[in-house]
Every structure is written in C-alpha cells, then in structure tokens.
Amino acid sequence: MSYSLSMAYGQALKDRVLRLYDEGQETKSIADRLRVSPSWCRRVRQRRHERPRKIGGGHFKLDDAGRSVLAGWVKERPDATLEELRQRCLDEQEIRISIGALWNTLRRMKLSLKKSP
C-alpha cells in the first residue's frame, strides 16, 4: 500500500480515526481500514486535544499609518518601481519588506503602479 505524502486530510477523517480509537481499535487496523499511514493515525491521536493550527494569514508589515504613507508615495510618484518603494520603506520607515509583501499590500489597498514606457 502506498501513501501520499503531500495529501492533507480533512477533519471528518480525523474524527473517524479518533472514533475508531475510542472503540478500542489498534493503529494498524485503523490505518488499513481508512487507507492512511499508521504514523498519521498516531499523530491524530497524540494531537487530539490540541487546538487546530492556524495556516497562513500572518501579520502585515505595514500598519494603517505605514499604508497611508505608502499611498502618499504612490500618489506622489505613480511610476515608482516596487524596488524603489521597498527601499523607501526601509530608509524612511525602517521597515524591511519583501517585493511580494509590498505587491500584496498595494493590491489589498487597490493601488496600482503606472507602467513604465
């Protein structure tokens, strides 16, 4: 039997695993029955009482004041490159931000940069 290493299982399957453990079944029989790996079954049982882990959605580098300053820079110079804006964040606000995070921030703010000729 082969197991997919990249597959994420849903809460319903985890609940079934826990229910089978509660009924007294062994790890190997649960894994065979549900076609998952025994180690995954053990992890589900070990983490039974842990809160679900948050995935993604980290904090934003620029707070409201920082985004307001960024909007002013874009309005002042709409042809600025992302690199120029990134450098300005570092120089003037002392905030180190990646090009990707800056791009996502501008997109969330519904601001776009002018295309250079």
C-alpha positions as CSV (number, residue, x, y, z in Angstrom):
1,M,0.0,0.0,0.0
2,S,1.4,3.4,-0.9
3,Y,0.6,6.6,1.0
4,S,0.6,10.1,-0.4
5,L,3.0,12.4,1.5
6,S,1.5,15.6,0.3
7,M,-2.1,14.9,1.0
8,A,-3.9,16.9,3.7
9,Y,-6.7,15.1,5.3
10,G,-9.9,16.7,6.4
11,Q,-11.4,17.0,9.9
12,A,-14.1,14.3,9.1
13,L,-11.4,11.7,8.5
14,K,-9.6,12.7,11.7
15,D,-12.8,12.4,13.6
16,R,-13.3,8.9,12.2
17,V,-9.8,7.9,13.3
18,L,-10.5,9.2,16.9
19,R,-13.8,7.4,17.0
20,L,-12.2,4.1,16.0
21,Y,-9.5,4.6,18.7
22,D,-12.3,5.2,21.2
23,E,-13.9,1.9,20.1
24,G,-10.6,0.2,21.1
25,Q,-9.2,-0.5,17.6
26,E,-5.4,-0.7,17.1
27,T,-3.4,1.8,15.0
28,K,-2.6,-0.7,12.2
29,S,-6.2,-1.8,11.7
30,I,-7.4,1.8,11.6
31,A,-4.8,2.7,9.1
32,D,-5.6,-0.2,6.9
33,R,-9.3,0.4,7.1
34,L,-9.1,4.1,6.2
35,R,-6.2,3.7,3.8
36,V,-3.9,6.1,5.6
37,S,-0.5,5.7,7.2
38,P,-0.2,4.3,10.8
39,S,2.1,7.2,11.7
40,W,-0.6,9.7,10.6
41,C,-3.2,7.9,12.8
42,R,-0.8,8.1,15.8
43,R,-0.3,11.8,15.2
44,V,-4.0,12.4,15.1
45,R,-4.4,10.6,18.4
46,Q,-1.5,12.4,20.0
47,R,-2.8,15.8,18.9
48,R,-6.4,15.1,19.9
49,H,-6.6,17.8,22.5
50,E,-4.5,20.4,20.7
51,R,-6.2,23.4,19.0
52,P,-6.1,23.4,15.2
53,R,-3.1,25.1,13.9
54,K,-3.6,28.4,12.0
55,I,-2.4,28.2,8.4
56,G,-1.2,31.4,6.7
57,G,-2.6,34.8,7.3
58,G,0.4,36.3,9.1
59,H,0.6,39.9,10.2
60,F,1.0,42.7,7.8
61,K,4.3,44.5,7.7
62,L,2.7,47.9,7.2
63,D,0.2,49.1,9.8
64,D,-2.5,51.7,9.0
65,A,0.0,54.6,9.3
66,G,2.5,52.8,7.1
67,R,-0.1,52.1,4.4
68,S,-1.2,55.7,4.5
69,V,2.4,56.8,3.9
70,L,2.8,54.2,1.1
71,A,-0.4,55.5,-0.6
72,G,1.0,59.0,-0.5
73,W,4.2,57.9,-2.1
74,V,2.3,56.1,-4.9
75,K,0.1,59.2,-5.5
76,E,3.2,61.4,-5.5
77,R,5.1,59.2,-7.9
78,P,2.9,56.6,-9.6
79,D,5.7,55.4,-11.9
80,A,7.9,54.3,-8.9
81,T,9.1,50.7,-9.1
82,L,8.4,48.2,-6.4
83,E,12.1,48.1,-5.6
84,E,12.1,51.9,-5.1
85,L,9.1,51.7,-2.8
86,R,10.7,48.8,-0.9
87,Q,13.9,50.8,-0.4
88,R,11.9,53.9,0.7
89,C,10.1,51.8,3.3
90,L,13.5,50.7,4.6
91,D,15.0,54.2,4.5
92,E,12.1,56.3,5.8
93,Q,10.1,53.9,7.9
94,E,12.8,51.4,8.9
95,I,10.6,48.6,7.7
96,R,12.2,45.7,5.8
97,I,9.5,44.3,3.4
98,S,9.8,42.0,0.5
99,I,8.7,42.8,-3.0
100,G,6.0,40.2,-2.8
101,A,4.6,41.5,0.5
102,L,4.7,45.1,-0.9
103,W,2.9,44.0,-4.0
104,N,0.2,42.2,-1.9
105,T,-0.2,45.3,0.3
106,L,-0.7,47.5,-2.8
107,R,-3.2,45.1,-4.2
108,R,-5.1,44.9,-0.9
109,M,-5.2,48.7,-0.9
110,K,-6.4,48.7,-4.6
111,L,-3.4,50.8,-5.7
112,S,-1.6,50.1,-8.9
113,L,1.6,51.5,-10.2
114,K,1.9,53.1,-13.7
115,K,3.6,51.1,-16.3
116,S,6.9,52.5,-17.5
117,P,7.2,53.0,-21.3
